[in-house]
Amino acid sequence: MASELGDGERPATTRRLAWVSRELVVIAAGSVGVILVAMTLQLSFGAYPLEPLDAWRTLANPAVLGNGAAWRAFLLGGTVPEYETGTLVVWTIRLPRVLVALLVGVNLAVSGAILQAITRNELASPFVLGVSSGAGLAVLLTVVVFAGLLPFLPLFAALGGGIAFLLVYAIAWQGGTNPVRLVLAGVIVSSVFGSIQTGLFLLIEDVGVAQGVVAWTAGSLVGADWAQVRMLLPWTVIAVGSAFAGARELNVLTLGEETADSLGLSVERVRFLLSAVAVLAAATSVAAAGIVGFVGLVVPHIVRRSVGTDHKRLLVGCAFAGPALLVAADAGARLALNPAQVPVGIVTGLLGGPYFLYLMRKHGGFGGFR
């Protein structure tokens, strides 16, 4: 009887996992491998060097893993219990930086995939469409002018990113939008907001704070700690979970407005809600790590070429590949010119800029979604 039940269950299980393709498994496994290698570099090298095996043993230290007081300090804030130097370096300095890179990578990649679907434009991304610049301006205003509101930083970043996205749409709208106008409007909004950010630097009297802000606008994970992890984690769960819940709607939107409407989809309402999810994901990342460009452009495009246009597969692939790219880029940014540390946004810009030009040439301009 048990054998018969098992045989009957197998087809249902197979149907539930039918969307998992071999290409998706390869991307997930490859991304995990990249993350493990980059994480080993991050945990091992620095002013307090550790052998790779010692770094992983420190990470698996039962005195930390089984200590409720330590986890309360990490996840809720507070004083971390006393440990030896190597344990403190790994658990309070290096591991949080890796976790922030993972969360930022997920957010940016998923945000880019959503924006490319709702605009039907493969060149769309939070950076290109001005969302990152809008969120960055809101964060900078909060830090410089409204410092008392820092606990609400992700919400202000989302508000700034949303305003920027609405401005881009308003500028590009002429009885509809097309890829050319959207990208050009994004360039305009990013330029204006970037100029305002530069002007705000003049209001910062402390040279050290000014230098930190400049590094932040270039996209930096230097100094990332558990506070950033605590800020990112809940918003990431909300944004990424909402994105996965809307995968079917994203598939329908890519078919075009007329087709989506004929299938019973409330196009404008769904587009607005998914845009809000994309803006929240990107803005939260900006609040934690600054303006990290091109991750939301490059990752969805590469994953789409491998797994196809089904957004259930695409979003899962982005959730693996985005963190892999950013953790690897941050490892390179941190170790390439050691002891000096290059902002990770510079590394992603060096990688993403040429890829953006490649996409432009491939599409003969600012081509639409395919």
N, C-alpha and C positions, 0 to 999 in steps of 0.2 A: 504493500500500500504506500509506504514511504517512497519507494522507488517511483511509483506511478505519479505521486504528487510532485516529486522532484522533476520528472520529465515534463509534467504539465506546466511547471513554473518557468522552465528555461526559456520558452519562446517569449513570455511576457518580459522577462529580464533582458533578453536580447533586444526586444523592441525598445525598451526604455533606454538602452545604451546604443541604439542604432546610430545616433548622431556622432558618436566617438569614432573618428577615423584614424587610420594608421598615421597619417600626416600630423594629426593633432597630438597623438602620443609621442611622436618623434620630437615635435616642438617642445612639449612639456618636459620630456626626459632631457633633451639638450639644454633647456633653460635651467632645470634643476642642477645639471652638471656645471654650467657656467656660474650659477649662484654659489655652489659649494666651493669652487676654486677661488672665486673672488672673495668669498667670506673668509676662507683660510688665509688669504693674503692680508685682509683687513684685520683679522684677529691676531695675526702673528707679528707683523712688522710695525715699527714706529719707534718712538723715543725709548720705550720699554720693550725690547725685542723678546719674542718667545719662539721656541721651536713649534712648528705647526702641530705636532702631536700634543705638546704641552698646552697649546692654546685650546685645542678641542677637549683635552682632559679638564682644563679649567672651566670650560663651558658646561661640562657634564658633572661638575662638582656637586655631590649630594648635599653638602653643607649649604649650598645656595638653592638648588632645585627643591629641596624639601623644607626650606625655611619660609614659613608664612609671613614673618615680619619683613623679610627681604622682598617678597613679591608684593606686599602691601606698599612698600616704599617705591618699588618700580612702577606699579600700575595705578596707585592712588596718590603718590607723593609722600614725602616724609624722609626721615633719616635712615640711611642704609646701614645695616649692622656692620660691625668691624670685621674685615677680612684682610688677608695678606695682600700685598701690593698687586701682584699679578692678577688675582681674582677681581680686585676693584677695577683695574685697568680694563680687563676684558668685559666685565659685566656692566660697568657704569659709563664707560667711554666708547669702547669699540663696538660692542653688540648693539647699543641703541642707534649708532650711526648706520649700521647695516639694516636694522629694522626700518628706520626712516626711509632709507633708499628703496627698500622693498615696497613700502606702502605708497611712496610717491610714484614709483614706477608703475604700480597697478593703476593708480588714479589717472595718471597722464595717458597711459595707453588706452584704458577703457574710455576716458573722455574723448580722445581722438577718434576712436571707432564710432562712438555715438554721433559726434559732429560730422564725420564723413558720411554717415548714413542719412542724417536728417537734412543735410545740404546737398546730398547726392554729388559730392565733390571729393575726389581722392586727395586733393591738396589741402583739405580743411584740417585744422588742428587747433588746440587752445592757443598756441603761440601765434599761428598765422592769422587767426580770426580775432586777435586782440583780447581774448579772454584773460590770458596770463597778464597782459599789461594792465588791464582794468583791475584785476585782483591785486596786482603788485602796487598800484597807486593807492588802493583802499588800505592795504596793509601799511604802506609807508605813511599815509595820513594818520592812521590810528597810532602808530609808533611815535610820530613826531608831534602831533597836535593833540590827540586824545589818548594819552598813555594810560589813563585810568580805565579804558575799555578793552585792555589787552585780553582778558578772559574770553571776549566775544570775537576774537580775531578771525576765526574761520567764517563766521557769519558775515562780517564786514567784507572779507575777501570775496565771498560768494556774491554779495551785493554788488561789489565793484566789477567782478567778472560778468555778472548778469547785465549790468548797465552797458558795459562795453559791447557785449554781444548784441543787445538791442540796438545800440548805435550803429553797429556794422550792418545789421539787417535793414535799418531805416535808410542808411546811406545807399545801400545796394538795391533797395526796392524801387523798381520802376514798372509797376504792374506785374511784378514777379521778380525773381532773382536769377542770376546765372553765375557760374563759377568765376568768371572774370571779375565781375563787379564785387562779389563776396571777398575774394582775395585782395583786390585793390582797396576795398573799404576797410578790411582788416589792417592793411599796411598804414592807411591814413590814421585810423584810431590808435594803433600802436605808437605811431610817431608822435601824435599829440599827447597821449598819456605819458610817453617816455620823456617828452620835454617838460611836462609838469613835474614828473619825478625828479628830474635834474634840478629844477628850480627849488624843490623842497630841500635839497641838500644844503642850500644856502641858509636854511633856518636851523641847521644842526651846528651848534657851537663846539661840542665835544669832538675833537679830531678822531679819537678812537671809535666813537659811535658812528661817525661819518664813514670811516674806513669799513666798518662792519656792514653798514647799509650798502655801500658800493659792492662789496663781495656778495651780499644777499641778492642784489638786483642781477648779478651775473649767474645766480643759481649756485648755492653753496650748501654743503652738508657739514662744514667745519663747525664743531661745537654742538652738533646734534646730540640730544640726550633723551632721557625717558620722558621729559616734559613734552617734547615733540611727538613721541610715540603715543602718549596719552591723548594729545590733541588730535592726532591723525586717525587713530584706530576707530572710534565710533562713527565718524563721518565717512571713512572708507567703507565700513560695513554697510552703511545706509546707501551710499552712492553705487557701489558695485552690486549690492543685492538688488537695487532698483533697476540697474542696467540689465542684469540677467533676467529679471521679471519682464522686461520690455523687449526681449530678443525677438519675439515673433513680430511685434509691431515694427521693429527696425527692419526686418525682412520685407514687410509689406511696404514701408515707406520708400525703400530703394527701387520699387517697381514704378514709382511715379505717382503724382497726386491723383490723377484721374483713376488709375487702376486701384489705388488704395481706397479712394472714396467709393468706388463700385463694389469693393469687398466689405463695405460697412465700417471702415475705419474713420473715426473722427480725426481727420488729418491735423488740423490746427491745434486741437487740444492735446493730442499725443505728441506732436512736435514740440509744443511748449513744455510739457512735462519732462520729456526726454532731454530737451535743451537745459532745463533746470538741473537735471541729474548730472549732465556733462559739465555744466558750470560749477556745481558744487564740488565735483571730484577734482577739477583743475584748480579751483580757488583754494581748496584745502591744502593741496600740494604747494601752491605758491606761499601760503601762510607759513608752512613749515620749512620750505627749502628755497624759497625765492623763485626767480623766473628761469626755469629749466626748459630750454627750447628743443623742439623737434622730436622729442620722444613720442608725443601724441601723433606725429605725422609718420614717422618711419615705421614704428612697430605695427600699427594696424595694416599698413600697406604690405609689409613683408609677410605677416601672418596670413592675410587674405590671399596672397599668391600661393600659399602652401595649402590652406584648408578650405578655400572657397569663400563664398559670400554668405553662407548661413551664419547668422550672427550668434547663435548659440555656440558654435565651434569657434567663431572669430573672437568672441569676448573671452572665452576660456583660454584660447591661445594668447591673447593679449595679457591676460592676468598672469601668465607665466613668463612671456617674453619681455614685457615691460620691466618687471623687477630685475630680470637677468641683465638687460641692457644697462639699467641705471646703476646697479651694484657693481658691474664690471667697469663702467665709466668712472664711478667714484673711486674704485680701487686704483685705476690708472691716474686719476686726478690727484689722489693722495700720495702715491708712491713714485710717480714719474720724476718729479723734481725734489724728492725728499732731501732736506726737511721742509722745504717750501711746499705749500699745498695749492694747487690750481683749483678754482671753482669748477664744480662738475658741469655747470652750464656751458663753460667754454669747451669742454670735451664733447658734449652732446652737440654743440653748435658746429664743431669741426667735423663731426660725423654726419650730422643732419643737413648742413648747408649743401654739400655736393649732391646728396641724395635728393634734395628738393630740386636742384637744377636738373638732375637726371629725370625726375618725374615731369618737369615742365617740358623738356625736350621730347620725352616719350609721348606726351599728349599734344604736342604741337602748340603749347601755350598753357593756359590755366584750365586744363581739360576737366570734363565732368566725370561723374561716377560711372564706373563700368562693372 
